[in-house]
Amino acid sequence: MTARRGETSMAKSVRKITLSQSRDIPFNRLVLSQSNVRRIKAGVSIEELAQDIARRTLLQSLTVRPVLDDGGAETGMFEIPAGGRRYRALELLVKQKLLSRNAPVPCVIRTDGLAEEDSLAENIQRVPLEPLDQFRAFRDLVEKGRTEEEVAAAFFVSVSVVKQRLRLAAVSPALLDVYAEDGMSLDQLMAFAVNPDHERQQQVWQAVQRSHNKEPYYIRRLLTEGAVRASDKRAQFVGIEAYETAGGDIIRDLFQQDDGGWLQEPMLLDRLVDEKLEREAGNIRSEGWKWVEVAVDFPYGHIYGLRRIAGEAVAMTDEEVAAAEALHAEYERLEQDHSEIDVLPEGGDQRLGEIETALDELDERPVQYDPDEIARAGAFVSIDASGALRVERGYVRPEDEPAIPQAEGEAEAEQSATPAATSASGDTTEGQTCTSANTEAPDQEEGIKPIPDRLMTELTAYRTLALRDALAGDPDVAFLAALHALCLKLFYRYTPESCLDVDAKSVVFGSQAPGLGDATIAKAVDQRHRQWSAQLPRESAELWDALTSFDRDSRDALFAHCIALSVNAVYEPSNRRPRALDHADRLAEAIGLDIAAAGWSPTVDNYFGRVTKARILQAVREVKGETAAQLIEHLKKGEMAERAEELLTGSGWLPEPLRTPGRPSSATSSSPESGPISPPLRGRTRQ
């Protein structure tokens, strides 16, 4: 009983705390204190805080202390050691006439301790809002009827920030609980927000738990697996709007660059692509072509062995000429008007762009073909790398070529010719019977008959030897003859119109490298070939005269192009040519070949995903050093390949088959992308 009385007495003797007095104090009786510990500006600006107070009034009281005179008596003024930013915001509202100078301000009056303690305690004891609480608060506001724009305006953030917060709040509740318990980072949570499918999010989270790789990029890759990027040429060809109209879904990443997002219905996209390609092909068929082949992409070199017919560009009409002249005049006037300023006004810059587009459309003239040629030729319809329709018209297959008319006497010669061939020296092959060299042809009573075949062979053998000797002494004509033979083979269907036994083949690649046809170098080679084709005559019989009219520079450039087309440095397991590949190294060294500058860089698709882990680590080690290699050596093959691509981007590193002797294997390269090389203009031969 005595013990209980003691406990009761002790409980009654515990001192209760007394809270500081609070009251409204007129604003004009408040002043800032020099005891405020906050010196560095941070967070919401004074202007934004003033707008928030004007909208919601003051949500937090000011902490003040009475100002004392020299005798220690109160003066009626109060200083503010904690709440200086709120005071500045109220002061701004007073200046803006939105708040009266003597408006009552809720204040907590402190008298004990030091003023610095008030300021320090208020800032240290403040706990910032957890990000997840903010996400959910934004979601609750929207669910209660606020629009995203209204929420953004109310809290002085952009609409995109509100969208991001709402997207994070929409992640699977199970994963939000993991995040709340510090089971994943904010970056990982943002990665999960890329795909709204809660079930898929949880599946990926379970997979990540069993993996060494928990990086956000890996989570995004798993969540977008099987989808098609909006930047894919198929998506660009169909159009995102058409895809969505057809019922397709797109997921977007609001937290990093996603190139337009990911299309979730690949089968739907492929169907839309096929349908649009077929519609476009129907338009091409209506032009009268014998055949039209359609594909999303054709392998590089699909036109080799086909002759391309030449068309003529349709001349501009008088109206088009007048429109082009007017556009040129307007362009020059706008440039002159703004010649003295560095930055064009928005309207002027936009108009210049419109004029350039209109002039380009006028310059791209439609091409007309001979109807007879159209009837035997065809076209390829596909999609280029940018997603635009690619139409390659006017290609004739060998089986559709017209029969070559035989020269007078040629048919008779073929009929009388024996199966065996005669060599240039005049000897006959085994089994062939011929007249003796000393046997003279019998005299003919009527007219002059053709020279006997045997004699013709002997005479032309002597002439061939004389031609060889003379041609060896005239390099210019020898060069012209070789160029003529090369052009016959590379620009025309095969015709035996050259006496030179020189063969040239443009090798068709047996195995296609990924994206080879859309590579910059492939486009440069093809464009150069088309430009030369346009300068050469349509008929092969006119080729010699055309080549003699070229100047030396044009011949040199055309010769180099023809020789370049015959290069074959492709490794083939079934046809090993070690000496030829060694010669390719010598050739690359002689011209200073730089594959990295030409646009090739190692990726998962073209290298890292197709070699062993040891080779991946070797590449990283060569560029980034041993430490970088050790950081990724524990990863699985696919993850290691992705990390290697990221690490070596822009390094200029090349695998052994692409290296040029004498050049470093890796060097950061910033050389501009090389464009197509145009042939020199045709000129007259230099004297």
Secondary structure, 3 states (H helix, E strand, C coil): CHHHHHHHHHHHHCCCCCCCEEEEEEHHHEEECCCCCCCCCCCCCHHHHHHHHHHHCCCCCEEEEEEECCCCCEEEEEEEEECHHHHHHHHHHHHCCCCCCCCEEEEEECCCCCHHHHHHHHHHCCCCCCHHHHHHHHHHHHHCCCCHHHHHHHCCCCHHHHHHHHHHHCCCHHHHHHHHCCCCCHHHHHHHCCCCCHHHHHHHHHHHHCCCCCCHHHHHHHHCCCCEECCCHHHHHHCHHHHHHCCCCEECCCCCCCCCCEECCHHHHHHHHHHHHHHHHHHHHCCCCCEEEECCCCCCCCCCCCEECCCEECCCCHHHHHHHHHHHHHHHHHHHHCCCCCCCCHHHHHHHHHHHHHHHHHHCCCEECCHHHHCCCEEEEEECCCCCEEEEEEEECHHHCCCCCCCCCHHHHHHHCCCCCECCCCCECCCCCCCCCCCCCCCCCCCCCCCCHHHHHHHHHHHHHHHHHHHHCCHHHHHHHHHHHHHHHHHCCCCCCCCCCCCCCCCCCCCCCCCHHHCHHHHHHHHHHHHHHHHCCCCHHHHHHHHHHCCHHHHHHHHHHHHHHCCCCCCCCCCCCHHHHHHHHHHHHHHCCCCCCCCCCCCCCCCHHHCCHHHHHHHHHHHHCHHHHHHHCCCCHHHHHHHHHHHHCCCCCCCHHHCCCCCCCCCCCCCCCCCCCCCCCCCCCCC
